[in-house]
């Protein structure tokens, strides 16, 4: 029997593109290459008979050129609190091993990777407020990342903007934010005032639940 799973929660992404991220619309990256951190909080989830409620996760991704050109690298960080069964379930989900081809961003990312690094298991401090356009991520000694509302440089006022993708493989609607990330380790990132988005993440092995 094929794996059956569902996760419902919230997600925060910070990449190196300018606000809006042209990749979201199939256009070339801002700087000719892509690197990002993605983090999620599972409020309700299951993988076959294993519950995943309350667990956090992080995924680092990096490509030397455009995503579609491949040769990428990825590494997951899985909540240290997870049991062995939960760890394996999240590993399979995050690395796109238990998903209909092309149905989720996890599965799409996997097809572009030449190196899939072993996951790490660490305490993950994470808060995400989608409507507030704020997020805080900290894994001690590995990554610190934030999202805050974008600020209009002419007026100094917060800017609210979003992306709506009725057929998207990650979300239907996302709130845009200003992101900053510093990470060390196998995939080192230094992202400053770049694209961030926050969204509800609700999907199964067959794709986004709308």
N, C-alpha and C positions, 0 to 999 in steps of 0.2 A: 504494500500500500504506500502511495506517495505521501510525503510529509504534509500535514495539515497544521497551519499556524495562523495566528492573528496577533497583531500588536496595535494598541491604541494609546496614544499619549501626545507628547509635544516634542518638537525638534528645533534645533538652532544650528545654522550653518554660517561660517565665515570663510570666504575665499578671497583670492588676491585681485579679483576684477573690481572695476569701478562700481559704484552703486547701480543696482539694476541688473548686473551680470548678463552680458549678451548671450552667454551659454544657455540661459533659461529659454531663449528663443531660437536656438540653433545657429547663432552667429558666432564668429571667431571670438576667442578670449580677448580681454583688454590688452594683455601684455604678451600674447603669443604662447603662453603656457598656463597651466592650471595647478593650483595647490589649495587645499582647504582642510578645515576641521569641521566635522559634523558630530553633533551630540544629541542624545535623546533620553527622555524620561518615559518609561513605560508605566502607564497607570493601570492598564489591564492587558494581559497577554497570556498566550498559551502556545506551546509547541507540542503537537500530538497530546500526550497526557501530562505534560509538564507546565505548571503555571509560571508566568514571568512577571507577575504584578510587582510594581515597586522598584524594579531594577533600572539602573542607568547604564549608558554605553557611550563610547566615543569612537569615531572612525577618522583616521588620517588618510588623506589621498593626495597623490602628487603625480603629475605628468610633465615630461620635459617639453612637450609641445601641446598641440590641441588634443583634447580628450579622445576624439575619434581616431587619432593616429596611434593610440595605444602606447605601449612601453611604460605603463604607469606602475606605481608602487602603492600599497595600502597596508594599514595595520590597525587592528581594532584594540580598544581597551574595554574590558568587560568588568562590570561591578564585582569587586572582591567578595561581596556578600553572596554572590550566586553559588548555588550548589554545583557539583560536577555535572548533573543533568542540565541545569540551567545554563551553565557555561557552554556546553556543547551546543545547546539549542541556539543561543545567541550567536555563537561563532558561525553556525550554518546560515542563520538569517543574514548577519552582517556581511558575510563573504559571498552572498548570493548563491549558496549551494542548494537551497531548498525552495526555489522560486521558479515559476514559469518563466522561460526565457524572455527578457525584455520587459517584464511586468513591473519591476520596481527599480529604483535607482541603485539598490544594492546589486541586483543582477546585471544591470547595464555596466556599472563600474567594473565588475569582475571580468567582463569580456574584454576590457581594455588594459588589464593588468599583466605585467610580465613578472612581477614579484608580489607575492602575498605573504606578508610576514606573520610569524606566530603571534597570536593575541597576547596582550598583557592583562593581568588581573590585579586591579588596584582600587583603592577607595576613590570614588568620583563624587566631588561636590558640585552640584549642578542645580541651578534654578532657571526657569524659563517662564516668561510672561508674554504670551503671543500678542495680546491686544496692547500691552504696554510697550512693546518692542524692546524689551530688556532681557538679557540673559547673563549669567555668570557661571563660568566653568573653571574648575581648578582640580587638577590631579597633581599632587605634590611631587615636585621635581621633574615633571613632564610637560605640563601645559597650563597656561592661564589664558582665558579668552573672555571677552565681553561683547555684548550688543547693547547699544543705546539708540534712542531715536536720532534720526538724521536731523541736522540743523541747517536751516536756510542761511547761507553765508551772507545774504544781503539784509535780512531782517533779524537774524538771531533766534527765530522761532523754530520750534520742532516741526518737522515735516512728516506727514503721514502719507505713505504710498504703498501700493501692493501689486502683486502679480496674480493674475487669474488664469489658470491653465486647466480648462475643463477635461482635457485628456492627458494631463500630466502623469508621469510615472512616480512622482514623489509626493505631490500634494495637489489639491485643487486651487487653494488660495493661500498666499503667504504674505506676511507683513514684512516690509523692508526696514533695515536698520543699518547703523554704522557699526562695523565690527573691527575688533583688534585682537590679535592672537600672538602669543609667543610660545613656542614649543621647542623642546630639545629631544634627543633620542634619535631613533632611526629615521624619522621624517621630521626634520626641523623646519619650523615656520616662523616667519616674522611678518605679520600682516598688520598694516597700519591704516586706519580710517578707510577701510575697503568694504566691499559688499557683504552685507549680512541679511539673512532672512530667517523668519520664525514662522512655524506652521504647526497645525495639528497633523500628526502622523497616525494614520489609521489605514492599515493594509493587511492583506493576507498573502498567501503564496501565489494568488492569482492577480494581485495588484492592489491599487488604491481603492478603498471603500468610500463611495460617494453618497 
